[in-house]
Amino acid sequence: MTNLEKYNKAFLSSMRITPEQLGDNLAYLRTKGWDSLSHFDMITALEEFFDISISSIDVVRFNTYAKGKEILASYGVKIE
């Protein structure tokens, strides 16, 4: 599984969204299904998939699909 597939899987398994909704316009609290509970489920999935620990500051900063890619890159995980 590619990093992009893992990234998308974390979103899809945590939120009630369709694959068609995935993309840079996906945003916390502006996307139906991305609430505080699903946010933490997604963060947990990403930490497990990529064997990383995301800081609490980055958890808060992770508020869009695009921003998440930037944050993961800072942990050495490239999403392409």
PDB file as gemmi writes it, atoms N, CA and C in Angstrom:
CRYST1    1.000    1.000    1.000  90.00  90.00  90.00 P 1                      
ATOM      1  N   MET A   1       0.850  -1.181   0.000  1.00  0.00           N  
ATOM      2  CA  MET A   1       0.000   0.000   0.000  1.00  0.00           C  
ATOM      3  C   MET A   1       0.892   1.239   0.000  1.00  0.00           C  
ATOM      4  N   THR A   2       0.594   2.197  -0.866  1.00  0.00           N  
ATOM      5  CA  THR A   2       1.378   3.433  -0.933  1.00  0.00           C  
ATOM      6  C   THR A   2       1.033   4.336   0.246  1.00  0.00           C  
ATOM      7  N   ASN A   3       1.876   5.333   0.468  1.00  0.00           N  
ATOM      8  CA  ASN A   3       1.590   6.300   1.532  1.00  0.00           C  
ATOM      9  C   ASN A   3       0.289   7.046   1.270  1.00  0.00           C  
ATOM     10  N   LEU A   4       0.011   7.370   0.015  1.00  0.00           N  
ATOM     11  CA  LEU A   4      -1.243   8.054  -0.308  1.00  0.00           C  
ATOM     12  C   LEU A   4      -2.434   7.155   0.003  1.00  0.00           C  
ATOM     13  N   GLU A   5      -2.322   5.890  -0.309  1.00  0.00           N  
ATOM     14  CA  GLU A   5      -3.416   4.963  -0.004  1.00  0.00           C  
ATOM     15  C   GLU A   5      -3.630   4.833   1.503  1.00  0.00           C  
ATOM     16  N   LYS A   6      -2.547   4.790   2.271  1.00  0.00           N  
ATOM     17  CA  LYS A   6      -2.651   4.744   3.730  1.00  0.00           C  
ATOM     18  C   LYS A   6      -3.291   6.026   4.258  1.00  0.00           C  
ATOM     19  N   TYR A   7      -2.852   7.151   3.719  1.00  0.00           N  
ATOM     20  CA  TYR A   7      -3.385   8.457   4.137  1.00  0.00           C  
ATOM     21  C   TYR A   7      -4.890   8.504   3.891  1.00  0.00           C  
ATOM     22  N   ASN A   8      -5.290   8.136   2.690  1.00  0.00           N  
ATOM     23  CA  ASN A   8      -6.714   8.140   2.359  1.00  0.00           C  
ATOM     24  C   ASN A   8      -7.493   7.151   3.209  1.00  0.00           C  
ATOM     25  N   LYS A   9      -6.911   5.999   3.477  1.00  0.00           N  
ATOM     26  CA  LYS A   9      -7.574   4.989   4.300  1.00  0.00           C  
ATOM     27  C   LYS A   9      -7.848   5.524   5.704  1.00  0.00           C  
ATOM     28  N   ALA A  10      -6.911   6.295   6.248  1.00  0.00           N  
ATOM     29  CA  ALA A  10      -7.112   6.882   7.582  1.00  0.00           C  
ATOM     30  C   ALA A  10      -8.329   7.800   7.586  1.00  0.00           C  
ATOM     31  N   PHE A  11      -8.494   8.595   6.542  1.00  0.00           N  
ATOM     32  CA  PHE A  11      -9.664   9.477   6.437  1.00  0.00           C  
ATOM     33  C   PHE A  11     -10.942   8.660   6.262  1.00  0.00           C  
ATOM     34  N   LEU A  12     -10.911   7.734   5.327  1.00  0.00           N  
ATOM     35  CA  LEU A  12     -12.117   6.974   5.001  1.00  0.00           C  
ATOM     36  C   LEU A  12     -12.569   6.086   6.148  1.00  0.00           C  
ATOM     37  N   SER A  13     -11.639   5.528   6.891  1.00  0.00           N  
ATOM     38  CA  SER A  13     -12.014   4.642   7.994  1.00  0.00           C  
ATOM     39  C   SER A  13     -12.468   5.409   9.235  1.00  0.00           C  
ATOM     40  N   SER A  14     -12.116   6.674   9.323  1.00  0.00           N  
ATOM     41  CA  SER A  14     -12.444   7.475  10.506  1.00  0.00           C  
ATOM     42  C   SER A  14     -13.685   8.341  10.334  1.00  0.00           C  
ATOM     43  N   MET A  15     -14.002   8.673   9.099  1.00  0.00           N  
ATOM     44  CA  MET A  15     -15.099   9.605   8.811  1.00  0.00           C  
ATOM     45  C   MET A  15     -16.121   8.956   7.894  1.00  0.00           C  
ATOM     46  N   ARG A  16     -17.288   9.457   7.914  1.00  0.00           N  
ATOM     47  CA  ARG A  16     -18.325   8.955   7.002  1.00  0.00           C  
ATOM     48  C   ARG A  16     -18.298   9.778   5.720  1.00  0.00           C  
ATOM     49  N   ILE A  17     -17.250   9.557   4.958  1.00  0.00           N  
ATOM     50  CA  ILE A  17     -17.104  10.262   3.685  1.00  0.00           C  
ATOM     51  C   ILE A  17     -16.853   9.235   2.585  1.00  0.00           C  
ATOM     52  N   THR A  18     -17.007   9.677   1.362  1.00  0.00           N  
ATOM     53  CA  THR A  18     -16.770   8.810   0.207  1.00  0.00           C  
ATOM     54  C   THR A  18     -15.399   9.123  -0.382  1.00  0.00           C  
ATOM     55  N   PRO A  19     -14.836   8.199  -1.142  1.00  0.00           N  
ATOM     56  CA  PRO A  19     -13.541   8.481  -1.783  1.00  0.00           C  
ATOM     57  C   PRO A  19     -13.578   9.729  -2.665  1.00  0.00           C  
ATOM     58  N   GLU A  20     -14.733  10.028  -3.236  1.00  0.00           N  
ATOM     59  CA  GLU A  20     -14.856  11.217  -4.082  1.00  0.00           C  
ATOM     60  C   GLU A  20     -14.680  12.519  -3.296  1.00  0.00           C  
ATOM     61  N   GLN A  21     -14.895  12.476  -1.995  1.00  0.00           N  
ATOM     62  CA  GLN A  21     -14.754  13.668  -1.166  1.00  0.00           C  
ATOM     63  C   GLN A  21     -13.304  13.958  -0.776  1.00  0.00           C  
ATOM     64  N   LEU A  22     -12.426  12.985  -0.949  1.00  0.00           N  
ATOM     65  CA  LEU A  22     -11.023  13.178  -0.595  1.00  0.00           C  
ATOM     66  C   LEU A  22     -10.397  14.227  -1.508  1.00  0.00           C  
ATOM     67  N   GLY A  23      -9.638  15.115  -0.920  1.00  0.00           N  
ATOM     68  CA  GLY A  23      -8.963  16.140  -1.701  1.00  0.00           C  
ATOM     69  C   GLY A  23      -8.627  17.335  -0.844  1.00  0.00           C  
ATOM     70  N   ASP A  24      -7.907  18.266  -1.428  1.00  0.00           N  
ATOM     71  CA  ASP A  24      -7.389  19.403  -0.676  1.00  0.00           C  
ATOM     72  C   ASP A  24      -8.459  20.309  -0.081  1.00  0.00           C  
ATOM     73  N   ASN A  25      -9.713  20.208  -0.545  1.00  0.00           N  
ATOM     74  CA  ASN A  25     -10.771  21.054   0.022  1.00  0.00           C  
ATOM     75  C   ASN A  25     -11.428  20.425   1.249  1.00  0.00           C  
ATOM     76  N   LEU A  26     -11.025  19.225   1.625  1.00  0.00           N  
ATOM     77  CA  LEU A  26     -11.543  18.562   2.814  1.00  0.00           C  
ATOM     78  C   LEU A  26     -11.008  19.293   4.043  1.00  0.00           C  
ATOM     79  N   ALA A  27     -11.902  19.726   4.948  1.00  0.00           N  
ATOM     80  CA  ALA A  27     -11.469  20.533   6.087  1.00  0.00           C  
ATOM     81  C   ALA A  27     -12.233  20.173   7.359  1.00  0.00           C  
ATOM     82  N   TYR A  28     -11.525  20.231   8.465  1.00  0.00           N  
ATOM     83  CA  TYR A  28     -12.074  19.963   9.794  1.00  0.00           C  
ATOM     84  C   TYR A  28     -13.245  20.911  10.099  1.00  0.00           C  
ATOM     85  N   LEU A  29     -14.329  20.342  10.550  1.00  0.00           N  
ATOM     86  CA  LEU A  29     -15.570  21.029  10.922  1.00  0.00           C  
ATOM     87  C   LEU A  29     -16.303  21.672   9.745  1.00  0.00           C  
ATOM     88  N   ARG A  30     -15.705  21.691   8.566  1.00  0.00           N  
ATOM     89  CA  ARG A  30     -16.408  22.181   7.376  1.00  0.00           C  
ATOM     90  C   ARG A  30     -16.851  21.028   6.488  1.00  0.00           C  
ATOM     91  N   THR A  31     -16.374  19.845   6.820  1.00  0.00           N  
ATOM     92  CA  THR A  31     -16.750  18.645   6.088  1.00  0.00           C  
ATOM     93  C   THR A  31     -17.618  17.793   6.994  1.00  0.00           C  
ATOM     94  N   LYS A  32     -18.803  17.472   6.529  1.00  0.00           N  
ATOM     95  CA  LYS A  32     -19.684  16.618   7.312  1.00  0.00           C  
ATOM     96  C   LYS A  32     -18.973  15.292   7.550  1.00  0.00           C  
ATOM     97  N   GLY A  33     -18.868  14.901   8.786  1.00  0.00           N  
ATOM     98  CA  GLY A  33     -18.180  13.666   9.139  1.00  0.00           C  
ATOM     99  C   GLY A  33     -16.818  13.884   9.771  1.00  0.00           C  
ATOM    100  N   TRP A  34     -16.254  15.088   9.610  1.00  0.00           N  
ATOM    101  CA  TRP A  34     -14.957  15.374  10.229  1.00  0.00           C  
ATOM    102  C   TRP A  34     -15.207  16.242  11.466  1.00  0.00           C  
ATOM    103  N   ASP A  35     -15.422  15.564  12.579  1.00  0.00           N  
ATOM    104  CA  ASP A  35     -15.647  16.247  13.845  1.00  0.00           C  
ATOM    105  C   ASP A  35     -14.519  15.873  14.809  1.00  0.00           C  
ATOM    106  N   SER A  36     -14.633  16.267  16.059  1.00  0.00           N  
ATOM    107  CA  SER A  36     -13.531  16.041  16.999  1.00  0.00           C  
ATOM    108  C   SER A  36     -13.252  14.552  17.214  1.00  0.00           C  
ATOM    109  N   LEU A  37     -14.286  13.731  17.280  1.00  0.00           N  
ATOM    110  CA  LEU A  37     -14.075  12.298  17.488  1.00  0.00           C  
ATOM    111  C   LEU A  37     -13.415  11.645  16.279  1.00  0.00           C  
ATOM    112  N   SER A  38     -13.915  11.936  15.090  1.00  0.00           N  
ATOM    113  CA  SER A  38     -13.324  11.348  13.892  1.00  0.00           C  
ATOM    114  C   SER A  38     -11.902  11.879  13.669  1.00  0.00           C  
ATOM    115  N   HIS A  39     -11.660  13.112  14.098  1.00  0.00           N  
ATOM    116  CA  HIS A  39     -10.319  13.690  13.979  1.00  0.00           C  
ATOM    117  C   HIS A  39      -9.308  12.850  14.768  1.00  0.00           C  
ATOM    118  N   PHE A  40      -9.640  12.532  16.003  1.00  0.00           N  
ATOM    119  CA  PHE A  40      -8.710  11.753  16.813  1.00  0.00           C  
ATOM    120  C   PHE A  40      -8.601  10.314  16.327  1.00  0.00           C  
ATOM    121  N   ASP A  41      -9.682   9.755  15.805  1.00  0.00           N  
ATOM    122  CA  ASP A  41      -9.608   8.426  15.194  1.00  0.00           C  
ATOM    123  C   ASP A  41      -8.644   8.438  14.007  1.00  0.00           C  
ATOM    124  N   MET A  42      -8.730   9.483  13.195  1.00  0.00           N  
ATOM    125  CA  MET A  42      -7.867   9.601  12.028  1.00  0.00           C  
ATOM    126  C   MET A  42      -6.408   9.764  12.451  1.00  0.00           C  
ATOM    127  N   ILE A  43      -6.144  10.609  13.435  1.00  0.00           N  
ATOM    128  CA  ILE A  43      -4.778  10.824  13.919  1.00  0.00           C  
ATOM    129  C   ILE A  43      -4.199   9.502  14.430  1.00  0.00           C  
ATOM    130  N   THR A  44      -4.986   8.765  15.183  1.00  0.00           N  
ATOM    131  CA  THR A  44      -4.546   7.468  15.703  1.00  0.00           C  
ATOM    132  C   THR A  44      -4.222   6.512  14.560  1.00  0.00           C  
ATOM    133  N   ALA A  45      -5.070   6.474  13.547  1.00  0.00           N  
ATOM    134  CA  ALA A  45      -4.828   5.607  12.390  1.00  0.00           C  
ATOM    135  C   ALA A  45      -3.534   6.004  11.681  1.00  0.00           C  
ATOM    136  N   LEU A  46      -3.324   7.298  11.491  1.00  0.00           N  
ATOM    137  CA  LEU A  46      -2.100   7.764  10.825  1.00  0.00           C  
ATOM    138  C   LEU A  46      -0.857   7.387  11.632  1.00  0.00           C  
ATOM    139  N   GLU A  47      -0.936   7.539  12.948  1.00  0.00           N  
ATOM    140  CA  GLU A  47       0.200   7.176  13.795  1.00  0.00           C  
ATOM    141  C   GLU A  47       0.509   5.685  13.666  1.00  0.00           C  
ATOM    142  N   GLU A  48      -0.532   4.862  13.597  1.00  0.00           N  
ATOM    143  CA  GLU A  48      -0.329   3.425  13.454  1.00  0.00           C  
ATOM    144  C   GLU A  48       0.194   3.065  12.063  1.00  0.00           C  
ATOM    145  N   PHE A  49      -0.406   3.629  11.023  1.00  0.00           N  
ATOM    146  CA  PHE A  49      -0.006   3.311   9.650  1.00  0.00           C  
ATOM    147  C   PHE A  49       1.444   3.688   9.368  1.00  0.00           C  
ATOM    148  N   PHE A  50       1.876   4.828   9.910  1.00  0.00           N  
ATOM    149  CA  PHE A  50       3.204   5.344   9.591  1.00  0.00           C  
ATOM    150  C   PHE A  50       4.213   5.196  10.735  1.00  0.00           C  
ATOM    151  N   ASP A  51       3.783   4.573  11.836  1.00  0.00           N  
ATOM    152  CA  ASP A  51       4.659   4.343  12.985  1.00  0.00           C  
ATOM    153  C   ASP A  51       5.324   5.642  13.452  1.00  0.00           C  
ATOM    154  N   ILE A  52       4.483   6.638  13.675  1.00  0.00           N  
ATOM    155  CA  ILE A  52       4.950   7.941  14.151  1.00  0.00           C  
ATOM    156  C   ILE A  52       4.097   8.356  15.346  1.00  0.00           C  
ATOM    157  N   SER A  53       4.519   9.390  16.037  1.00  0.00           N  
ATOM    158  CA  SER A  53       3.746   9.993  17.115  1.00  0.00           C  
ATOM    159  C   SER A  53       3.587  11.472  16.783  1.00  0.00           C  
ATOM    160  N   ILE A  54       2.359  11.884  16.532  1.00  0.00           N  
ATOM    161  CA  ILE A  54       2.072  13.260  16.128  1.00  0.00           C  
ATOM    162  C   ILE A  54       1.890  14.115  17.377  1.00  0.00           C  
ATOM    163  N   SER A  55       2.611  15.215  17.442  1.00  0.00           N  
ATOM    164  CA  SER A  55       2.544  16.091  18.616  1.00  0.00           C  
ATOM    165  C   SER A  55       1.164  16.719  18.753  1.00  0.00           C  
ATOM    166  N   SER A  56       0.839  17.122  19.959  1.00  0.00           N  
ATOM    167  CA  SER A  56      -0.469  17.744  20.200  1.00  0.00           C  
ATOM    168  C   SER A  56      -0.612  19.043  19.398  1.00  0.00           C  
ATOM    169  N   ILE A  57       0.474  19.765  19.207  1.00  0.00           N  
ATOM    170  CA  ILE A  57       0.426  20.991  18.404  1.00  0.00           C  
ATOM    171  C   ILE A  57       0.065  20.647  16.965  1.00  0.00           C  
ATOM    172  N   ASP A  58       0.670  19.595  16.440  1.00  0.00           N  
ATOM    173  CA  ASP A  58       0.370  19.193  15.066  1.00  0.00           C  
ATOM    174  C   ASP A  58      -1.036  18.609  14.933  1.00  0.00           C  
ATOM    175  N   VAL A  59      -1.534  17.978  15.981  1.00  0.00           N  
ATOM    176  CA  VAL A  59      -2.919  17.476  15.955  1.00  0.00           C  
ATOM    177  C   VAL A  59      -3.874  18.641  15.746  1.00  0.00           C  
ATOM    178  N   VAL A  60      -3.627  19.744  16.424  1.00  0.00           N  
ATOM    179  CA  VAL A  60      -4.480  20.931  16.292  1.00  0.00           C  
ATOM    180  C   VAL A  60      -4.275  21.585  14.922  1.00  0.00           C  
ATOM    181  N   ARG A  61      -3.051  21.650  14.449  1.00  0.00           N  
ATOM    182  CA  ARG A  61      -2.748  22.272  13.150  1.00  0.00           C  
ATOM    183  C   ARG A  61      -3.283  21.460  11.967  1.00  0.00           C  
ATOM    184  N   PHE A  62      -3.517  20.168  12.177  1.00  0.00           N  
ATOM    185  CA  PHE A  62      -3.969  19.253  11.128  1.00  0.00           C  
ATOM    186  C   PHE A  62      -5.460  19.512  10.894  1.00  0.00           C  
ATOM    187  N   ASN A  63      -5.763  20.546  10.114  1.00  0.00           N  
ATOM    188  CA  ASN A  63      -7.166  20.932   9.944  1.00  0.00           C  
ATOM    189  C   ASN A  63      -7.678  20.861   8.507  1.00  0.00           C  
ATOM    190  N   THR A  64      -6.827  20.441   7.589  1.00  0.00           N  
ATOM    191  CA  THR A  64      -7.263  20.187   6.216  1.00  0.00           C  
ATOM    192  C   THR A  64      -6.498  18.983   5.677  1.00  0.00           C  
ATOM    193  N   TYR A  65      -7.036  18.407   4.638  1.00  0.00           N  
ATOM    194  CA  TYR A  65      -6.394  17.284   3.956  1.00  0.00           C  
ATOM    195  C   TYR A  65      -5.005  17.704   3.472  1.00  0.00           C  
ATOM    196  N   ALA A  66      -4.906  18.887   2.880  1.00  0.00           N  
ATOM    197  CA  ALA A  66      -3.629  19.384   2.360  1.00  0.00           C  
ATOM    198  C   ALA A  66      -2.634  19.657   3.486  1.00  0.00           C  
ATOM    199  N   LYS A  67      -3.089  20.285   4.568  1.00  0.00           N  
ATOM    200  CA  LYS A  67      -2.207  20.604   5.698  1.00  0.00           C  
ATOM    201  C   LYS A  67      -1.672  19.324   6.325  1.00  0.00           C  
ATOM    202  N   GLY A  68      -2.487  18.291   6.339  1.00  0.00           N  
ATOM    203  CA  GLY A  68      -2.050  17.009   6.884  1.00  0.00           C  
ATOM    204  C   GLY A  68      -0.865  16.447   6.133  1.00  0.00           C  
ATOM    205  N   LYS A  69      -0.856  16.604   4.818  1.00  0.00           N  
ATOM    206  CA  LYS A  69       0.275  16.139   4.008  1.00  0.00           C  
ATOM    207  C   LYS A  69       1.548  16.877   4.414  1.00  0.00           C  
ATOM    208  N   GLU A  70       1.435  18.192   4.628  1.00  0.00           N  
ATOM    209  CA  GLU A  70       2.590  18.996   5.046  1.00  0.00           C  
ATOM    210  C   GLU A  70       3.102  18.542   6.414  1.00  0.00           C  
ATOM    211  N   ILE A  71       2.175  18.321   7.324  1.00  0.00           N  
ATOM    212  CA  ILE A  71       2.558  17.911   8.678  1.00  0.00           C  
ATOM    213  C   ILE A  71       3.246  16.553   8.642  1.00  0.00           C  
ATOM    214  N   LEU A  72       2.682  15.610   7.908  1.00  0.00           N  
ATOM    215  CA  LEU A  72       3.300  14.289   7.832  1.00  0.00           C  
ATOM    216  C   LEU A  72       4.685  14.355   7.196  1.00  0.00           C  
ATOM    217  N   ALA A  73       4.869  15.254   6.243  1.00  0.00           N  
ATOM    218  CA  ALA A  73       6.187  15.416   5.622  1.00  0.00           C  
ATOM    219  C   ALA A  73       7.229  15.821   6.664  1.00  0.00           C  
ATOM    220  N   SER A  74       6.810  16.599   7.659  1.00  0.00           N  
ATOM    221  CA  SER A  74       7.741  17.014   8.710  1.00  0.00           C  
ATOM    222  C   SER A  74       8.158  15.837   9.597  1.00  0.00           C  
ATOM    223  N   TYR A  75       7.424  14.723   9.507  1.00  0.00           N  
ATOM    224  CA  TYR A  75       7.760  13.494  10.231  1.00  0.00           C  
ATOM    225  C   TYR A  75       8.454  12.488   9.306  1.00  0.00           C  
ATOM    226  N   GLY A  76       8.791  12.935   8.107  1.00  0.00           N  
ATOM    227  CA  GLY A  76       9.473  12.073   7.155  1.00  0.00           C  
ATOM    228  C   GLY A  76       8.562  11.198   6.321  1.00  0.00           C  
ATOM    229  N   VAL A  77       7.264  11.492   6.344  1.00  0.00           N  
ATOM    230  CA  VAL A  77       6.279  10.718   5.582  1.00  0.00           C  
ATOM    231  C   VAL A  77       5.819  11.561   4.400  1.00  0.00           C  
ATOM    232  N   LYS A  78       6.190  11.141   3.204  1.00  0.00           N  
ATOM    233  CA  LYS A  78       5.785  11.873   1.999  1.00  0.00           C  
ATOM    234  C   LYS A  78       4.522  11.249   1.427  1.00  0.00           C  
ATOM    235  N   ILE A  79       3.518  12.086   1.211  1.00  0.00           N  
ATOM    236  CA  ILE A  79       2.252  11.647   0.633  1.00  0.00           C  
ATOM    237  C   ILE A  79       2.214  12.157  -0.800  1.00  0.00           C  
ATOM    238  N   GLU A  80       2.343  11.236  -1.749  1.00  0.00           N  
ATOM    239  CA  GLU A  80       2.341  11.627  -3.166  1.00  0.00           C  
ATOM    240  C   GLU A  80       1.379  10.774  -3.939  1.00  0.00           C  
TER     241      GLU A  80                                                      
END                                                                             
